[in-house]
């Protein structure tokens, strides 16, 4: 990703946050049954790994992507995505999201 480069996003899919509870189904924007780190469970989160001129790497703070249709990254680097859930609860998630990023020329 390049800082301030205009991106169009297509984020789709559905996951179950607990395969034993049928009503815990989420879309990329998350569900408000429970929150983790102040954000809805199931929400798509992003972080950018930046590299300084001296070679040191650092992650940006986590930011919500959810169902954004357009986005301009605040810093350049490699984009990492994850599902918002408590780390101890990730193993009981099923399903998938699909994220497609179109970079403006």
Secondary structure, DSSP 8 states (H G I E B T S, - for coil): --TT-EEEEEEEEEEES-TT-TT-EE-TT-EEEEEETTEEET-EEEEEEEE-TTS-EEE---EE-TT-SEEE-SS-SEEEEEE-S-GGGGGG-EEEEEEEEEE--
